[in-house]
């Protein structure tokens, strides 16, 4: 029995390979994913991993490695080591020297752990294949492209820190009983002025030169990772993208469109709310089923007579999240004048103001306030926040996508928000919002028009 299990993951990869009772893991997600991985391995009765392969040294790929090594016997750890020249810190900011030095130490620590608990094999270009039962993965990727381009005096990037660790990512390709699989890691497809490492995914596709059945879309379907050439050669039947919002919204939407235009019959699966287990039959037929689906996010409307319970939460959010800091503003949002105004609109029959809790698993995990214009279909979001204990793991994105679908069911045609601050703007833009001028107080406005989600099952956050 041959299977590939893509565990539920957002902005990270966790791929369990199974062949005739043997198991191996390709990437390990963030550190916080460990309980989820362990839970799944327990359910399958996995007690040993033949290998763990880290495609490149980024936290969303190596994060759970230490916990896994301390919990399971692991035959071999295949590790792509850190270059020390990573340009970003993984959260969209440029990496400092301290960051790179810390990651270098981290990498050495992981290697030492791997040597202690297992057998360490550094992916330095000498390893061409990794085998597990009937899987024989061919490895693509350069030993240390980043460092080579940095150190080569003839390189246009000589002594320049220009690349992220993704440029060093390993790609795995296998043909199991005629089922062809391309696991793209975070490999890029940037055209470079350094020919040898230019358009990596396209070059690997040319080498493979065969239609594939399953593509783990490189780099969470974000950035310059695909090309027409790549898709026209590989023509993937199923694609797994490990971030829904990156796949369909914002700057990465182009990848989704490129994929669907080149291969209209492809099924694009996103791993944000559930995992996917692909089974390769004896004659190569491929099928999948989902597992570990998160419970949906639902909404509880707060009626006007209960609005008093909302205000303390609201003011705490405004202050703690630094939405307002001016004492006059704080006074205004605490005032009866403001609250009466909202209450009046909450009771109105036209363009009613809504206060809602967002609920998952029976728990209130966040809140929002909005109104929908019956004339224009504008849904203006006044407030939107996830309660502090629940933040992380993409929950803010999940909540918004659920709210978008909920408000659309109430008549919203497009969404508008006013927004300041780099991180907040980045959050909304990643969800597909675009600049929409300034409001009357010169605060930037962002807008998102209604869009069609052409992934398997549509918007996975829809109720
Ligand atoms: Fe990644």
Boltz pocket constraint, residues with backbone or C-beta under 6 A from the ligand:
constraints:
  - pocket:
      binder: B
      contacts: [[A, 11], [A, 12], [A, 13], [A, 58], [A, 60], [A, 61], [A, 186], [A, 219], [A, 220]]
      max_distance: 6.0
